[in-house]
Amino acid sequence: MGIPERDGDGYLVDSSRWTPEIARAMAQDDGVELDDVKWQQILKAREYYEAHAVVPPIRKFSKYLGEDQKGMFKLWMTGPMKPITKYGGLPKPTGCV
């Protein structure tokens, strides 16, 4: 199964093509391992987006998850919202490009 077209930042051009399999293939292609914790954060971000039609800023999202922001940065080794939204088939978060 091929990965659908992605933009220059690696986000799906057509987010309606997102599936868990595509998310895992994209992460593998990027050399990122999606463990259970990361996967739960991706699914929670999708849930949040479905409910609010917006990608939350990290502060709001870490509260939503009941997680420590610093722990999320350590887990993802980068600003967490970018990979979470990218592998979640969501729009790019505003504020981190």
Backbone bond lengths (Angstrom), bond angles and torsions (degrees), N, CA, C in turn:
res aa  C-N    CA-C-N  psi(-1)  N-CA   C-N-CA  omega(-1)  CA-C   N-CA-C  phi
1 M - - - 1.468 - - 1.528 108.90 -
2 G 1.310 115.66 126.86 1.454 119.39 179.70 1.520 111.46 -85.76
3 I 1.311 115.06 159.44 1.465 121.31 176.35 1.527 107.18 -85.18
4 P 1.340 117.82 130.56 1.469 119.60 176.82 1.528 111.15 -59.50
5 E 1.302 116.45 167.21 1.462 121.87 -177.87 1.529 111.23 -55.76
6 R 1.358 114.27 137.42 1.461 120.28 178.29 1.523 108.85 -121.91
7 D 1.343 114.88 154.81 1.467 118.73 178.32 1.529 109.82 -82.88
8 G 1.324 116.32 -175.16 1.457 121.44 -177.14 1.519 114.36 -60.38
9 D 1.332 117.49 -23.85 1.467 121.09 179.20 1.525 112.14 -95.57
10 G 1.327 116.40 0.93 1.458 119.83 177.73 1.513 114.76 91.95
11 Y 1.335 117.01 5.51 1.466 120.66 178.35 1.521 109.56 -82.35
12 L 1.332 116.69 148.39 1.463 120.07 176.45 1.522 109.68 -62.45
13 V 1.322 116.58 134.76 1.460 121.09 177.38 1.541 108.64 -69.50
14 D 1.332 116.12 -39.22 1.470 121.57 178.66 1.523 108.28 -116.44
15 S 1.334 116.36 97.80 1.470 120.24 -174.08 1.530 112.82 -65.44
16 S 1.319 117.96 -16.67 1.471 119.42 179.33 1.533 110.91 -71.23
17 R 1.320 117.59 -11.28 1.471 120.72 179.42 1.522 111.85 -86.53
18 W 1.354 117.40 -0.96 1.463 121.63 -176.63 1.527 111.70 -62.96
19 T 1.308 116.15 136.28 1.466 123.14 168.49 1.525 106.13 -142.42
20 P 1.332 117.40 161.14 1.467 118.51 176.43 1.535 111.65 -56.68
21 E 1.326 117.28 -36.61 1.464 120.42 -179.39 1.529 110.75 -64.74
22 I 1.325 115.65 -41.93 1.466 120.18 178.84 1.528 109.67 -65.14
23 A 1.334 116.88 -41.21 1.471 120.47 178.35 1.526 110.06 -57.93
24 R 1.313 116.68 -46.32 1.474 120.64 -178.75 1.534 110.77 -66.35
25 A 1.332 116.62 -38.86 1.472 120.35 178.86 1.526 110.61 -65.52
26 M 1.339 116.55 -40.21 1.466 120.67 178.45 1.527 110.09 -62.96
27 A 1.332 116.70 -46.01 1.462 120.81 -179.43 1.525 110.07 -62.74
28 Q 1.320 116.63 -44.00 1.463 120.74 179.72 1.530 109.60 -61.44
29 D 1.323 116.04 -42.94 1.456 122.39 178.45 1.537 110.75 -59.57
30 D 1.341 116.18 -34.14 1.471 121.90 -179.91 1.527 112.36 -87.97
31 G 1.333 117.15 -2.67 1.461 120.47 -178.57 1.519 113.62 76.03
32 V 1.333 116.37 27.37 1.472 121.40 -179.37 1.523 108.75 -111.02
33 E 1.336 115.72 131.55 1.452 119.80 177.95 1.526 108.94 -93.36
34 L 1.326 115.89 126.27 1.475 119.97 178.01 1.524 108.59 -98.06
35 D 1.338 116.31 98.40 1.460 119.36 175.68 1.534 108.91 -82.15
36 D 1.312 116.43 -179.36 1.473 120.53 -176.07 1.523 112.63 -60.71
37 V 1.337 116.70 -38.51 1.466 120.24 -178.80 1.526 109.85 -65.19
38 K 1.324 116.41 -47.56 1.464 120.13 179.26 1.527 110.06 -62.38
39 W 1.325 116.22 -41.67 1.465 120.23 -178.49 1.534 110.35 -62.20
40 Q 1.335 116.97 -41.60 1.474 120.62 178.38 1.521 110.51 -61.75
41 Q 1.331 117.11 -39.97 1.464 120.67 179.66 1.528 110.34 -65.21
42 I 1.323 116.66 -38.99 1.468 120.94 177.96 1.528 109.69 -62.85
43 L 1.328 116.62 -46.75 1.469 120.33 -179.09 1.531 111.23 -65.13
44 K 1.334 116.61 -38.14 1.471 120.56 178.31 1.528 110.73 -66.18
45 A 1.340 116.82 -36.99 1.467 120.25 178.38 1.534 109.59 -65.04
46 R 1.328 116.53 -39.32 1.473 120.38 178.09 1.535 109.69 -64.50
47 E 1.318 115.40 -41.56 1.473 121.58 178.99 1.540 109.58 -61.60
48 Y 1.330 115.63 -46.07 1.470 120.80 179.49 1.525 109.74 -60.94
49 Y 1.324 116.13 -45.21 1.466 121.16 -178.28 1.535 110.75 -63.20
50 E 1.333 116.35 -40.94 1.474 120.02 178.73 1.537 110.16 -61.99
51 A 1.330 116.10 -39.85 1.464 120.60 -176.81 1.527 112.66 -76.24
52 H 1.337 117.18 -35.83 1.465 120.52 -171.29 1.526 114.45 -116.04
53 A 1.340 117.67 -7.04 1.470 123.44 -179.81 1.528 112.86 56.04
54 V 1.324 115.42 30.38 1.468 120.34 178.33 1.532 108.22 -150.49
55 V 1.326 115.30 148.12 1.467 120.11 174.34 1.528 106.42 -83.70
56 P 1.339 117.52 124.54 1.465 118.85 -177.06 1.525 111.99 -75.30
57 P 1.341 116.92 150.00 1.463 118.86 170.14 1.532 108.62 -67.42
58 I 1.311 116.38 157.49 1.473 121.11 -175.33 1.523 112.33 -54.40
59 R 1.320 118.18 -40.90 1.468 120.46 -178.38 1.526 110.43 -59.18
60 K 1.330 115.17 -48.14 1.461 120.40 -178.99 1.535 110.75 -67.48
61 F 1.330 116.47 -39.69 1.459 120.41 -177.94 1.530 111.65 -68.39
62 S 1.334 117.51 -40.71 1.468 118.89 179.28 1.531 110.35 -64.69
63 K 1.338 117.10 -35.43 1.473 120.74 174.97 1.526 110.18 -65.09
64 Y 1.315 116.22 -44.07 1.468 122.96 179.13 1.532 110.06 -57.13
65 L 1.328 115.74 -39.66 1.466 120.77 179.95 1.523 112.34 -81.49
66 G 1.343 116.00 -19.99 1.460 119.42 -172.42 1.522 110.65 72.58
67 E 1.334 116.11 31.15 1.470 121.46 -178.84 1.517 110.47 -113.39
68 D 1.314 114.90 159.01 1.452 121.86 176.64 1.527 108.88 -81.23
69 Q 1.334 115.46 128.03 1.462 120.89 -179.54 1.530 111.97 -55.38
70 K 1.333 116.03 -45.34 1.474 120.03 -178.64 1.518 110.80 -61.28
71 G 1.321 115.76 -39.06 1.467 120.00 178.47 1.514 111.41 -63.20
72 M 1.334 116.25 -36.46 1.465 120.41 179.05 1.527 110.55 -67.84
73 F 1.328 117.45 -39.69 1.465 120.92 177.87 1.529 109.77 -63.24
74 K 1.355 116.03 -41.40 1.469 120.38 179.02 1.524 110.45 -64.04
75 L 1.323 116.01 -44.75 1.462 121.42 -178.08 1.530 111.00 -58.73
76 W 1.322 116.36 -46.55 1.470 120.50 -176.21 1.531 112.75 -90.08
77 M 1.346 116.99 -12.84 1.461 123.05 -179.20 1.533 112.15 59.11
78 T 1.322 116.42 26.96 1.458 122.81 -179.85 1.520 106.51 -169.83
79 G 1.316 117.09 -179.51 1.463 119.22 171.47 1.524 107.36 -59.37
80 P 1.330 118.67 117.93 1.464 120.80 -171.53 1.525 115.49 -66.19
81 M 1.314 118.87 -28.59 1.469 118.92 -173.36 1.531 112.28 -67.39
82 K 1.328 117.29 -29.94 1.465 118.26 -178.59 1.536 111.48 -65.64
83 P 1.350 119.33 -54.96 1.466 117.12 178.47 1.531 112.92 -66.56
84 I 1.321 117.22 -34.94 1.473 119.74 -179.88 1.528 109.84 -61.10
85 T 1.329 116.80 -46.17 1.468 119.01 -178.86 1.518 110.85 -73.51
86 K 1.319 117.13 -36.42 1.470 119.89 -179.35 1.524 110.50 -62.43
87 Y 1.335 116.74 -51.11 1.463 119.64 -178.09 1.527 111.79 -77.47
88 G 1.335 115.75 -13.95 1.457 119.56 176.52 1.517 113.34 -88.83
89 G 1.337 116.47 -0.25 1.461 119.79 179.71 1.513 112.37 68.07
90 L 1.329 116.19 28.43 1.467 121.87 -177.63 1.531 109.98 -104.53
91 P 1.352 116.66 166.47 1.471 119.09 176.85 1.525 110.28 -64.83
92 K 1.318 115.46 158.83 1.467 120.84 176.54 1.516 108.69 -62.29
93 P 1.335 116.28 138.15 1.464 118.26 177.06 1.528 109.73 -68.83
94 T 1.308 116.49 142.54 1.460 118.84 176.24 1.518 107.05 -75.50
95 G 1.302 116.40 147.95 1.455 118.66 177.78 1.513 113.98 93.60
96 C 1.316 119.93 -20.80 1.463 119.13 172.63 1.516 107.81 -131.47
97 V 1.312 114.65 115.05 1.476 119.20 -173.23 1.517 109.88 -115.62
